[in-house]
Amino acid sequence: MSHRWASRGEKRTIIVDYHPNESILAYLKDMRDALRMALAYGYVLARENENKVPSPIALRRKLRGWFNSHYDYAGMQQHF
């Protein structure tokens, strides 16, 4: 017996109307910028270490000061 929602080859799309609020958009922008900075730091660390990919710990140590000076997400209290 197959599941009643089993695909028969046709494509199924569910559309959900969602409009994120400004705080979600700001958070996503901040995380995009942090990721770009992490990639830049990773590139620099790789160049300094014979093009070897840096360890996540080394990258985190290098990025921590920049991240903490730009964002206060770790100190924020969230209430859900």
Residue frames relative to the residue before (quaternion, step in Angstrom):
aa qw qx qy qz dx dy dz
M 1.0000 0.0000 0.0000 0.0000 0.00 0.00 0.00
S 0.2537 -0.7784 0.5551 0.1471 3.58 -0.72 1.02
H 0.6118 -0.5512 0.4271 0.3734 3.50 -1.29 0.44
R 0.5416 -0.6550 0.4131 0.3272 3.59 -0.97 0.77
W 0.6968 0.4206 -0.2841 0.5068 3.60 1.21 -0.32
A 0.3402 0.7610 -0.4976 0.2400 3.61 1.22 0.13
S 0.4820 -0.6850 0.4740 0.2717 3.52 -1.00 0.86
R 0.2238 -0.7484 0.6099 0.1334 3.51 -1.09 0.75
G 0.7169 -0.4208 0.2362 0.5032 3.57 1.21 0.46
E 0.6068 0.5486 -0.3758 0.4354 3.60 1.16 -0.32
K 0.4765 -0.6578 0.5036 0.2945 3.53 -1.16 0.58
R 0.1287 -0.7797 0.6100 0.0588 3.52 -1.06 0.82
T 0.0430 -0.7895 0.6120 -0.0145 3.53 -0.88 0.96
I 0.1428 -0.7553 0.6349 0.0778 3.51 -1.01 0.90
I 0.1877 -0.7835 0.5862 0.0849 3.56 -0.71 1.07
V 0.0752 -0.7769 0.6251 0.0052 3.52 -0.86 1.08
D 0.3233 -0.7426 0.5561 0.1865 3.55 -0.74 1.05
Y 0.1524 0.7883 -0.5720 0.1676 3.57 -0.44 1.25
H 0.0387 -0.7745 0.6313 -0.0080 3.54 -0.89 0.99
P 0.2866 -0.7854 0.5190 0.1778 3.62 -0.28 1.22
N 0.4640 -0.6692 0.4987 0.2969 3.53 -1.12 0.66
E 0.7254 -0.4701 0.2959 0.4065 3.55 -1.29 0.28
S 0.6420 0.5271 -0.3460 0.4363 3.62 0.98 -0.69
I 0.6293 0.5126 -0.3362 0.4778 3.61 1.04 -0.69
L 0.6609 0.5021 -0.3083 0.4648 3.59 0.93 -0.86
A 0.6407 0.5139 -0.3218 0.4710 3.60 1.02 -0.78
Y 0.6436 0.5195 -0.3182 0.4632 3.59 0.98 -0.84
L 0.6630 0.5012 -0.3066 0.4639 3.59 0.91 -0.89
K 0.6337 0.5169 -0.3263 0.4741 3.59 1.04 -0.74
D 0.6489 0.5165 -0.3144 0.4618 3.58 0.96 -0.86
M 0.6857 0.4731 -0.2914 0.4702 3.59 0.91 -0.86
R 0.5883 0.5463 -0.3639 0.4723 3.60 1.13 -0.56
D 0.6720 0.4893 -0.2902 0.4742 3.57 0.93 -0.92
A 0.6424 0.5174 -0.3216 0.4649 3.60 1.01 -0.79
L 0.6443 0.5134 -0.3207 0.4675 3.58 1.00 -0.77
R 0.6383 0.5164 -0.3271 0.4678 3.57 0.97 -0.80
M 0.6604 0.4945 -0.3088 0.4734 3.58 0.98 -0.82
A 0.6288 0.5262 -0.3369 0.4628 3.60 1.01 -0.74
L 0.6399 0.5109 -0.3263 0.4723 3.60 1.01 -0.74
A 0.6436 0.5152 -0.3193 0.4673 3.58 1.01 -0.79
Y 0.6602 0.4876 -0.3023 0.4847 3.60 0.93 -0.87
G 0.6339 0.5332 -0.3274 0.4545 3.58 0.99 -0.79
Y 0.6388 0.5218 -0.3160 0.4688 3.56 1.01 -0.80
V 0.6578 0.5005 -0.3072 0.4717 3.59 0.93 -0.89
L 0.6641 0.4972 -0.3112 0.4637 3.59 0.89 -0.87
A 0.6390 0.5172 -0.3285 0.4651 3.59 1.00 -0.74
R 0.6534 0.5114 -0.3175 0.4591 3.59 0.93 -0.83
E 0.6728 0.4947 -0.2918 0.4663 3.59 1.05 -0.77
N 0.7633 0.3439 -0.1644 0.5216 3.59 1.18 -0.54
E 0.6607 -0.5573 0.3004 0.4035 3.58 0.82 1.06
N 0.6441 -0.5726 0.2919 0.4148 3.58 1.03 0.91
K 0.4130 0.6702 -0.5038 0.3556 3.58 1.09 0.67
V 0.5208 -0.6323 0.4747 0.3220 3.55 -1.02 0.81
P 0.4141 -0.7194 0.4888 0.2687 3.61 -0.76 0.96
S 0.5482 -0.5923 0.4682 0.3598 3.53 -1.21 0.49
P 0.6141 -0.5540 0.3989 0.3961 3.60 -1.13 0.48
I 0.6287 0.5386 -0.3404 0.4458 3.58 1.06 -0.69
A 0.6603 0.4961 -0.3096 0.4713 3.59 0.91 -0.88
L 0.6526 0.5080 -0.3133 0.4667 3.57 0.97 -0.82
R 0.6462 0.5180 -0.3179 0.4615 3.59 0.96 -0.82
R 0.6471 0.5150 -0.3187 0.4631 3.58 0.96 -0.84
K 0.6719 0.5019 -0.2935 0.4588 3.56 0.95 -0.89
L 0.7310 0.4500 -0.2234 0.4618 3.58 1.00 -0.87
R 0.5176 0.7034 -0.3988 0.2797 3.60 1.12 -0.61
G 0.6763 0.5040 -0.3030 0.4437 3.60 0.82 -0.94
W 0.6610 0.4961 -0.3061 0.4725 3.56 0.94 -0.90
F 0.6710 0.5134 -0.3055 0.4391 3.57 0.85 -0.97
N 0.6963 0.4801 -0.2804 0.4540 3.58 0.84 -0.96
S 0.6634 0.4965 -0.3186 0.4603 3.60 1.08 -0.60
H 0.7203 0.4339 -0.2476 0.4812 3.60 1.17 -0.45
Y 0.8119 0.1866 -0.0580 0.5502 3.58 1.03 -0.76
D 0.2151 -0.7762 0.5818 0.1130 3.54 -1.14 0.68
Y 0.2173 0.8190 -0.5093 0.1505 3.59 1.04 0.68
A 0.6377 0.5392 -0.3452 0.4284 3.60 1.01 -0.69
G 0.7264 0.4339 -0.2472 0.4722 3.59 1.08 -0.64
M 0.5287 0.6527 -0.4037 0.3626 3.57 1.26 -0.12
Q 0.3008 -0.7107 0.6061 0.1927 3.53 -1.09 0.73
Q 0.1193 -0.7986 0.5872 0.0567 3.55 -0.77 1.00
H 0.1218 -0.7773 0.6149 0.0529 3.52 -0.99 0.88
F 0.0807 -0.8091 0.5819 0.0144 3.54 -0.64 1.13
